[in-house]
């Protein structure tokens, strides 16, 4: 039978725990059932790639406003699609979320 590699979902969590140094590497390894070498590799990988979090380009204010306008336009379109059937059957909505059937 073919042996598959383990996939670790807690890689980030274990690396952070090791960086905090609240417990020894041996304690972490036994707690998470990992080898000390694996935890050390994850810690080094985390430290090497941590600068990427700060180097990522941030969206400009104009880009965020443009995206907001697109979303608001989409919401308006969807509201119109919801209102159209109620108008065609003669249902009118009032401010207090009450409705009445209007004669046409």
C-alpha positions as CSV (number, residue, x, y, z in Angstrom):
1,X,0.0,0.0,0.0
2,X,1.3,3.5,-0.9
3,X,2.1,5.7,2.0
4,X,0.9,9.3,1.6
5,X,2.5,12.3,3.2
6,X,0.8,14.0,6.1
7,X,-0.7,17.4,5.4
8,X,-0.4,19.8,8.3
9,X,-3.1,22.4,8.5
10,X,-1.7,23.9,11.7
11,X,1.6,24.9,10.1
12,X,1.2,28.6,10.8
13,X,0.0,28.0,14.4
14,X,2.9,25.8,15.2
15,X,5.4,28.3,13.7
16,X,3.9,31.1,15.8
17,X,4.1,29.0,18.9
18,X,7.7,28.3,18.3
19,X,8.5,32.0,17.6
20,X,6.9,33.0,20.9
21,X,9.2,30.6,22.7
22,X,6.7,29.9,25.6
23,X,7.6,26.3,25.4
24,X,10.6,24.3,24.2
25,X,10.9,22.8,20.8
26,X,10.7,19.3,22.3
27,X,7.5,20.2,24.1
28,X,6.0,21.6,20.9
29,X,7.0,18.5,19.0
30,X,5.3,16.1,21.5
31,X,2.2,18.3,21.8
32,X,1.6,18.4,18.0
33,X,3.1,15.0,17.3
34,X,5.7,16.4,14.9
35,X,9.4,16.2,14.5
36,X,11.5,19.0,15.9
37,X,13.1,19.3,12.5
38,X,9.7,19.9,10.9
39,X,8.9,22.7,13.4
40,X,12.3,24.3,12.9
41,X,11.8,24.3,9.1
42,X,8.3,25.8,9.5
43,X,9.6,28.5,11.8
44,X,12.4,29.4,9.4
45,X,10.0,29.5,6.4
46,X,7.6,31.7,8.4
47,X,10.4,34.1,9.3
48,X,11.8,34.3,5.7
49,X,8.4,34.9,4.2
50,X,7.0,37.3,6.8
51,X,8.1,40.4,4.9
52,X,5.7,39.5,2.1
53,X,2.8,40.5,4.4
54,X,4.1,44.1,4.4
55,X,5.3,44.3,0.8
56,X,2.0,43.5,-0.8
57,X,0.6,46.5,-2.7
58,X,-2.4,48.1,-1.0
59,X,-5.3,49.2,-3.1
60,X,-5.6,52.9,-3.5
61,X,-8.6,54.9,-2.2
62,X,-9.8,55.5,-5.8
63,X,-9.7,51.8,-6.5
64,X,-11.7,51.0,-3.3
65,X,-14.3,53.7,-4.2
66,X,-14.6,52.3,-7.7
67,X,-15.2,48.8,-6.3
68,X,-17.7,50.2,-3.8
69,X,-19.6,51.9,-6.6
70,X,-19.7,48.7,-8.6
71,X,-21.1,46.8,-5.6
72,X,-23.7,49.5,-4.9
73,X,-24.7,49.4,-8.6
74,X,-25.1,45.6,-8.5
75,X,-27.2,45.9,-5.3
76,X,-29.4,48.4,-7.0
77,X,-29.9,46.1,-10.0
78,X,-30.8,43.2,-7.8
79,X,-33.3,45.3,-5.8
80,X,-34.9,46.3,-9.1
81,X,-35.2,42.7,-10.1
82,X,-36.9,42.0,-6.8
83,X,-39.3,44.9,-7.0
84,X,-40.3,44.3,-10.6
85,X,-42.5,41.2,-9.9
86,X,-44.2,42.9,-7.0
87,X,-45.2,45.8,-9.2
88,X,-46.5,43.6,-11.9
89,X,-48.9,41.8,-9.5
90,X,-50.0,45.0,-8.0
91,X,-48.4,44.7,-4.6
92,X,-47.2,48.0,-3.1
93,X,-44.7,48.1,-0.2
94,X,-44.9,50.9,2.4
95,X,-42.4,52.3,4.8
96,X,-43.4,50.0,7.7
97,X,-42.9,46.9,5.6
98,X,-46.6,46.5,5.2
99,X,-48.1,45.7,1.9
100,X,-51.4,46.1,0.2
101,X,-52.9,44.9,-3.1
102,X,-53.6,47.7,-5.5
103,X,-56.3,47.5,-8.1
104,X,-55.2,47.9,-11.6
